[in-house]
Amino acid sequence: MAAELAVHSIPGISISISGRQKLKLSDHQAFTLPRSPYLFRPKFPLLVKNRNVVKGEKHLRAVEEEQLQASAVDTQVSETDPSSSKLVLVIGGSGGVGQLVVASLLNRNVKLRLLLRDPQKATTLFGNQNEDILQVRKGDTRNANDIDPSVFEGVTHVICCTGTTAFPSRRWDGDNTPERVDWEGVRNLVSSLPRTLKRLVLVSSVGVTKYNELPWSIMNLFGVLKFKKMGEDFVRKSGLPFTIIRPGRLTDGPYTSYDLNTLLKATAGERRAVVIGQGDKLVGEVSRLVVAEACIQALDIDFTEGQTYEINSVVGEGPGCDTEKWKELFRSAQIQQMAFGSPAP
Ligand SMILES: NC(=O)c1ccc[n+]([C@@H]2O[C@H](COP(=O)([O-])OP(=O)(O)OC[C@H]3O[C@@H](n4cnc5c(N)ncnc54)[C@H](OP(=O)(O)O)[C@@H]3O)[C@@H](O)[C@H]2O)c1
């Protein structure tokens, strides 16, 4: 059987893309290096149904609220799994990917707990939610003692999408560097998680296994890829059931300052088709919405346990919230890796 990667998408709600917001070198999501590794073509040609990869976008995409054409019906997703018994802890829920994870889980009526450095951000982003559905706790992952053990009580699943900028920026203020966040923060978090956990999903990055090689070494000038890899390895050795998602360069959003309804209407524009690989060979870009959905899907798909996936998105239709289609995508990546790849790092 040919190992063909199926390409699917997040369902179609259209947005307009504005290129007014220029990328800044100081932003992790704004790798303005002339030849960003995230934009390099894969050395290993992935077999995809739609290879219409969007090339070289140099501007951050911004959602223009007034042009959102979504209907609320399109965004309704019902959680069919035993959501009543599920309590998902999200760390980094105020970030670009994290707020989409939170909004989408709220839309699925999944109980959530957020660990935020500034709990007030939850109200700004998600409005006043019922405590039965959304609990917010204060904590900084860099300081193990800062995290009250009660944060982890009853938690069944965890999605960690914390991060900081790859290059020095104001977001490093107070020593919030890649070393502190992507390594020490992840280590502290993982060390505190209950052994009864059903799944830990960690958002990392493509290129973490190649941080000594050009062009990744440029991205890694301040260690972001190295420290993300250290965080990954700690997760792998933790004995906890994990899935690691490594996005390419993130596009769309962040949607900070939008309210929950707007977040739910955010879309990946035309970039809805999903490409998943293994073995750290994939390069390119991916919509934050696609990454958020991948994290949510991985929580419940048994065979993604213990696996690491790279993820991109390209122009085309895609899986939306259809679990069967996501299973096909994850499975295809594993088949391709088994058929053609070296053991996934
Ligand atoms: N940008 C890219 O192109 C790219 C490419 C590949 C992978 N990634 C990775 O993908 C992930 C998601 O990216 P993103 O753009 O959604 O991230 P983001 O918008 O930068 O959000 C980062 C989140 O981490 C939280 N955080 C930072 N330091 C923390 C700390 N010490 N303790 C607790 N929480 C902390 C932030 O909270 P505050 O609100 O308190 O700051 C925020 O919620 C990150 O790991 C990023 O490195 C990004």
PDBQT file of the ligand as one rigid body, heavy atoms in Angstrom, charges set to zero:
ROOT
HETATM    1  N1  LIG A 401       6.050  31.108  16.433  1.00  0.00    +0.000 N 
HETATM    2  C1  LIG A 401       6.415  30.131  15.649  1.00  0.00    +0.000 C 
HETATM    3  O1  LIG A 401       6.571  30.300  14.420  1.00  0.00    +0.000 OA
HETATM    4  C2  LIG A 401       6.622  28.788  16.254  1.00  0.00    +0.000 A 
HETATM    5  C3  LIG A 401       7.122  27.769  15.466  1.00  0.00    +0.000 A 
HETATM    6  C4  LIG A 401       7.247  26.498  16.032  1.00  0.00    +0.000 A 
HETATM    7  C5  LIG A 401       6.888  26.276  17.352  1.00  0.00    +0.000 A 
HETATM    8  N2  LIG A 401       6.423  27.305  18.108  1.00  0.00    +0.000 N 
HETATM    9  C6  LIG A 401       6.026  27.012  19.498  1.00  0.00    +0.000 C 
HETATM   10  O2  LIG A 401       4.627  26.788  19.519  1.00  0.00    +0.000 OA
HETATM   11  C7  LIG A 401       4.135  27.054  20.847  1.00  0.00    +0.000 C 
HETATM   12  C8  LIG A 401       2.937  27.970  20.752  1.00  0.00    +0.000 C 
HETATM   13  O3  LIG A 401       3.322  29.184  20.109  1.00  0.00    +0.000 OA
HETATM   14  P1  LIG A 401       2.441  30.503  20.287  1.00  0.00    +0.000 P 
HETATM   15  O4  LIG A 401       2.872  31.466  19.255  1.00  0.00    +0.000 OA
HETATM   16  O5  LIG A 401       1.033  30.112  20.448  1.00  0.00    +0.000 OA
HETATM   17  O6  LIG A 401       2.993  30.978  21.702  1.00  0.00    +0.000 OA
HETATM   18  P2  LIG A 401       2.773  32.377  22.425  1.00  0.00    +0.000 P 
HETATM   19  O7  LIG A 401       1.679  33.133  21.782  1.00  0.00    +0.000 OA
HETATM   20  O8  LIG A 401       4.104  32.979  22.544  1.00  0.00    +0.000 OA
HETATM   21  O9  LIG A 401       2.232  31.928  23.860  1.00  0.00    +0.000 OA
HETATM   22  C9  LIG A 401       3.104  31.479  24.824  1.00  0.00    +0.000 C 
HETATM   23  C10 LIG A 401       2.299  31.117  26.051  1.00  0.00    +0.000 C 
HETATM   24  O10 LIG A 401       3.215  30.646  27.049  1.00  0.00    +0.000 OA
HETATM   25  C11 LIG A 401       2.933  31.327  28.266  1.00  0.00    +0.000 C 
HETATM   26  N3  LIG A 401       4.122  31.442  29.070  1.00  0.00    +0.000 N 
HETATM   27  C12 LIG A 401       5.291  32.033  28.725  1.00  0.00    +0.000 A 
HETATM   28  N4  LIG A 401       6.151  31.954  29.760  1.00  0.00    +0.000 NA
HETATM   29  C13 LIG A 401       5.504  31.311  30.755  1.00  0.00    +0.000 A 
HETATM   30  C14 LIG A 401       5.866  30.954  32.056  1.00  0.00    +0.000 A 
HETATM   31  N5  LIG A 401       7.084  31.229  32.564  1.00  0.00    +0.000 N 
HETATM   32  N6  LIG A 401       4.963  30.307  32.840  1.00  0.00    +0.000 NA
HETATM   33  C15 LIG A 401       3.736  30.016  32.355  1.00  0.00    +0.000 A 
HETATM   34  N7  LIG A 401       3.326  30.340  31.117  1.00  0.00    +0.000 NA
HETATM   35  C16 LIG A 401       4.208  30.988  30.324  1.00  0.00    +0.000 A 
HETATM   36  C17 LIG A 401       2.441  32.681  27.824  1.00  0.00    +0.000 C 
HETATM   37  O11 LIG A 401       1.762  33.280  28.906  1.00  0.00    +0.000 OA
HETATM   38  P3  LIG A 401       1.772  34.865  29.192  1.00  0.00    +0.000 P 
HETATM   39  O12 LIG A 401       0.455  35.328  28.646  1.00  0.00    +0.000 OA
HETATM   40  O13 LIG A 401       1.854  34.928  30.670  1.00  0.00    +0.000 OA
HETATM   41  O14 LIG A 401       2.966  35.438  28.492  1.00  0.00    +0.000 OA
HETATM   42  C18 LIG A 401       1.548  32.294  26.665  1.00  0.00    +0.000 C 
HETATM   43  O15 LIG A 401       0.309  31.835  27.140  1.00  0.00    +0.000 OA
HETATM   44  C19 LIG A 401       5.306  27.642  21.611  1.00  0.00    +0.000 C 
HETATM   45  O16 LIG A 401       5.942  26.629  22.333  1.00  0.00    +0.000 OA
HETATM   46  C20 LIG A 401       6.224  28.128  20.494  1.00  0.00    +0.000 C 
HETATM   47  O17 LIG A 401       7.567  28.204  20.911  1.00  0.00    +0.000 OA
HETATM   48  C21 LIG A 401       6.268  28.546  17.578  1.00  0.00    +0.000 A 
ENDROOT
TORSDOF 0
